[in-house]
């Protein structure tokens, strides 16, 4: 993906040079870069949603792909079309911005998008990434991952990244609309009729295929593409709405900044009520990894805390 994106831009830039080679081979190469990037993006979207493990752990988010074969094939085709139109629109817009105002104009526009995204995340108390990394390393990690995910969404429209832990459903959809707006505005200022018509066709294809995609998926998941919740709200909701303890215990693999202030006491009460039975019954999901994720502060009973830590040590020593 991260090779295909610059490859598409560079080849588009070459086509806009005076006397550029517009042979079938050059156009085929450009199409190949765009096709490959879009295909990988669509495959990633499919893989995450179709994963039995993901559907079991978070059935309220994963599962938008229909079970009926024909509908599922249509949805996947539309995911691919959305991705390739999104990539084409944004790549062409960037080339037109460079032609109009050079690299400084392009840098200002793209940098402004990233800055606005980070500012919005920070203002909503949602800057920290969901993985449990804290302090200065956590800040640097969160900044880098936020930027990488935002750039990935801008260029590939990978459906997984609509998750509230990533950019969020509403921002995901807004990003596609901003790509359409950026493309049309850049084409308008470029002034070439052929380019303007091409951009209108690509942008129209993006909007139309995305709308069709929303109609093709399981309808109870459409709201996830417009979800306004922050990562913090999502994780507290996930714990409160979980049906099983196996679902709830996933709260411990999430950054505590996302939920401890809101439901820390509730989580501690839940652990206090259930930990002894988990230790005695030893369900399959309550393995050494899950035990290791439970923080010391969440266990009131020091005897049980020592027990789960000691069990983990014994398992490691006997391995």
N, C-alpha and C positions, 0 to 999 in steps of 0.2 A: 504493500500500500504506500509506504513512505518513499518508495522508489518510483512508483507509477505516477504519483502526483507531480513531482518536479519534472518528470519525463514528459508528461502531457503539456505542462506550461512551456517548457523549452521548445518543444516541437511546434506548438501554436505560435510562439514568439518568432520562430524561424519562418513560418508561413507569412507573417506580416512584414517581413523585410522586403525591400524593393528587389525585384528580380528573383524572388524566392522560387525554389523548385516546388511545383505543385503537382508533381507526377503522382500516379496511382500508388507507387511504392511509398512515397512520403506520406500520403494520406492514409495508407494502410498501416504504416508504422504508428501514426498518431492514433488511429482507431484502436490498434492493438494495446497501446498503453492505457487508454481510457477503459477499454473493455476489461482488461486484466484487473485493474484497480477496482472497478465496479463489481466484478465477479467475486473477488476476494471479500469485499465489503458485504455483499449480499450473503455469501457463504458464512461469514462470521455472524451475521444477524440470524440466519437460519440455525446455525449450530447452537447458539446460546438459547434461543427460544425452544428448540426441539429437544434440548437436553432433559432426560427424565429426572436427573438429579436437581436441576434448577427448578423444574416444574413442581417437584415434590417439596423443595425447601421454600419456595415463594410462589405459590399457585395464583396469587392475586396479581402478579406482574408477568410471569412467564406463562405462555399458553395461547398467544394471539393467533398462531398459525392454526388453521382449521385441520381437523382430522380427516375430512373427506379429501381424497387424493386430488381431484380436479380443482377444488377450491384452494388447496394448499399450493398446487403448482401455479395457479394464477397469482396468489399472494407473493410467491417467491419471484415470479417474473416481474411483478410490479415493484418489488424491493430492488431488483436489479435496475429497472428503468429509472426509478427515483435516484438511485446512486449515480448512474452514468449521466443523467441530466444535471444533477447537482454538481458533479465534477466538471462537466462541460461548461455550465453557466459560470461557475466561479473562476475556472481557469481562463475562459475568454474574457471575463470582466477584468481579471488581473492584467492580462496582456493589453487591454484597451486603456487601463489606468496608466500603465507604463508608457504607452504611446502618447498619452495626453500630458502627463506631468512627470514622467520619469519614475525612478525608484523611490524618491522621497514621497511622492503622492501615494504610491502603493503602500509604502511602509506606514504612512500616517493612517491610511484607511484600515489596514489589517491590524496595526498596533492599537488603533482606537477600539476595534472590536474586542480584542483581547483584554484591553484595559477596562472596558465597560463590563465585560463578563466578570473579571476579578473583583471589580468594585461592587457589583451586584451581589456576588457571593459573600463578600466581606460584610456588606450592609445588612444582609439577612442572617448573619451569624453562621454561615455555611462554608467558610473558606477551607477549614481543615478537611482533608480527605478522610474517607471512612476507615481506612486501615489503621490499626493501633500503633502508630508511630508518633512520639511526643517530643516536646522540646524543640531545639533548633533543627535537629535532623527531621523532625516531623513537619516543621514549617517549610523547609527546603523541599522535602518530598512532596508535600501537598501542592506547593507552587508549581513544581515541574509536572506533576501528574495532571493538575488542573489545566495547564497550558496544552499538554499533549492531547488530552481528551477533547478540549475545545477545538483544537486544530483538526483533529480527526472528524469531529462532527461537522465542522465547516465544509470539509472537502469530500467526505465519504457518506455522511448520513447513516452511519451504522446504528441500527435501531436499538441496540442494547444501551446505548449511551443516553437514551431518554430517561433512564433510571434516576430517581431522585438523588441517589448517591453520586451520580455523575453530573450532567448538566440540568437534568429535570425535563419532564415531558413538555411543559409549555415553552421552555427555552429552546428545546430541540426543534419544535415546530416553528418557532419564531426565527430560528437560525436559517431554516430553509426559505422562509419568506424574505429574510434580509438578503439572502443570496439572489433571489429573484429581483428584488429592488436594486441591488448593487449592479446586477447584470444589465437591467433595462436602462438605468441612469448612465452607466458607462457607455453603453451603445449609443444612447441619445447624444451624448457629448462628442462621441467619435464622429458622428455625422454621416457615416457611410450607409447607404440604404440596404445593401446586401447584408452587412454586418448586423444592422438593426433588425432586419427580418429574421436572420438566423437566431439572434438572441431571443427575440420574441417567441420563436418556435421552440427553442430549448426551454425557456422559462415556462411557457405554456405546458410543455410536456411534463415538466417537473411538478407543477401544481396539479395537473389533471391526473397524473399517475399516482400522486400521493393521496388525492381524494378517493380515487378508485381503490387504492390499497386499504384505506380506512373502511370502505364498504365491504371489502373482501375478507377481512379478518373476523375472528370471533368478536361480536359486538361488545361484550362485557369488558374488553381490553382497550376500546377506543379512548376511554378517559385517560389512559396512561400516557397518551400523546399530548395531553393538555393539562397534566397534573402540575399544580402550583406548589406542592409541598416541598419543603427543604429536606435535606438529608436527615437533619435532626428530627423533624416531624415524622418522616417516614419510618425511622428506626424505632421511635417510641410507639407509633401506631402498629408496627410489625409485632412488637412484643405484646402489646395489649390485645391485638386481634388474633394472635396465633392460637391455633386449636390444640396443638400438642406441645409437650415440654421439649421435644426435639427441635421444634421450630423456635421456641423461645430462647433456648440456650445459645442460639446464634448471635444473640445480643452481645455476648462476650468476645466475639471476633471483630466487633465494630469499635471504632474509636470512642472512648468513654466521653469525650467532649460532645458527642452526638446525643447522649441520652442520660448521663448520670444525674445532672441537675434536675431533669424532669421526672425520672422514674427510678432513681437510684434506690430509694427506700423501698419501693414496690418490688424491685428486683431482689433486694436483700431478703424481704419477707418471703418471696417465692422460693428462693434457695433454701431458706431456713425450714420451710414447710416440706420440701421435697428431697433434699440432699440425702438424708438417711435412707429413704426408700430406694433412691438411685444406687446407693452404695450396696445395699442388701440385694436388690433385684438384678443389678448390673445389666440394664438393657443394652442392646448392641450399639446404640448411638452414644452411650455414655462410656466412651473409650478414653485412653490416656490423653489423646489430643484434647478432647472436650474437657476433661478434668483440668488440664494445664491452663485452659483459657479462663477458668473461674478465678477472679482476683481474690486475694486474701481478705480484702475489706468486705466482700459480699458474703463471707461465711462467719456467722456469729459463734458457732460451736467449734472451739479450738480442737476438740477431739476429732471431729469429722474433717476439719481442715488438715490436720496432721495425717489422717487416714488416707485422704485422696492424694496427698503429696507422696506419702510413703508407698502407696500402691503403684504410683507412676515410677518411683525409683526402683521398686522391686521388679517391675516389668522390664525396665531398661537393663537392670543387672542380669536378669535371667535370659535376655535375648541373645 
